[in-house]
Amino acid sequence: MRSAILGYTPAGSWTFESGASMDAPQLVLWFGAPEIAADPEAYASLRALFPDALIAGCSTGGEILNDEVLDASAVAAAVHLEKSQVRAVSENVVPGEDARHLGERLARALVAPELRAVYVLSDGLQVNGAALLDGLLPHLPDDVVVTGGLAGDGPHFVSTRVGLDGPPVEGLVAAIGFYGRHLRVGWGSAGGWDSFGPQRVITRSSGNVLYKLDGAPALELYKRYLGEAASQLPGSALLFPLVIRPEPDSPYDIVRTIVGVNEDNQSLVFAGDIPEGWSAQLMRGVADNLVDGAIRAARQAGMASCEGSDALALLVSCIGRKLMMGQRISDEVEAIRDEWGAVPTIGFYSYGEICPHGFTGRCTLHNQTMTITLLRESI
């Protein structure tokens, strides 16, 4: 396996980093700021460079290029697989359809002998990511690693885009399958956020919509904690996610981020499911702790054992981490780079991260985490 990294210039062209080029890649992944993802010329120029490659990408809340975090840019990775194969499918979001059905169709289209991994890029506003995985996972072999993320739109929550062999568009989900016994996939996911305040019971919810906590309207309660920042919802909620657990003392937890609010019924809309009866608690971030979380994700993925262009690291971090850390945001990618050296790396800031859970090992939708997918081939 060989990979090369590209960046998008202000003049509107793609250039290889460090002078390294790539001939005849089978796969090109790219992540771009909303205005670049919406510009057909960005995709067209990438297609002109790689006329025969499968090209998939999405809009972001920020781009990762090796050890840098960028804004208003685009990044890409061209991948040549020597012993493995790749193919991809996509589905358009159908308004009102349960995302489980969409996930099931994607899985059935990808299942084939020697499927090793699936990388998912999903619209970040029109899809319940947890339901998508609930439909996808039961129809894949248990040993298939599923990772990826929900497309972003910075803190704006207006429009997200995904593209598969075409310019990114709203309302699309793409899934890329990797096949072959020589493919090796490492993964890691960690947060680093701190819980505060009382644990409350989710007393009324439906799917990814939270109506009541401890019997009180969820939005009303949330605004009480946010104070003046409540006027900036839903963007300000990225700084105060919820951690949810099946029981208050359960070691299994998931972090959820708000992606919308409904003033009429005082509800909160999340990127993934909020099960009734679970415990919920507010969280806040400290930059150093979030950096520690990124380091844990890198170690979990096994990055230290791999260096050079014979691998590719794909990072998906949450837009909430970027907003909370501000000018220190590059610290988390620099810390990862310090862990494992010069593996070609691209990534993006998302509305949700897809990765196995560190406690259960089962793929789930995360929020406010740094997730890492490491792709390489064995000799």
Buried (B, 14 or more C-beta within 10 A) or exposed (E): BBBBBBBBEEEEBBEBBEEBEBEEBBBBBBBBBBEBBBBEEBBEBBBEBBEEBBBBBBBBBBBBBBBBBBEBBBBBBBBBBEEBBBBBBBBEBEEEEBBBBBBBBBBEBBBEEEBBBBBBBBBBBBBBBBBBBBBBBEBBEEEBBBBBBBBBBBBEBEBBBBBBEBBBBBBBBBBBBBBBEBBBBBBBBBBBBEEEEEBBBBBBBEBBBBBBBEEBBBBEBBBEEBEEBBEEBBBBBBBBBBBBBEEEEEEBBBBBBBBBBEEEEBBBBBBBBBEBEBBBBBBBBEBEEBBBBBBBBBBBBBBEEBEEBBBBBBBBBBBBBBBBBEEBBBBBBBBBBEBBEEBBBBBBBBBBBBBBBBEEEEBBBBBBBBBBBBBBBEE
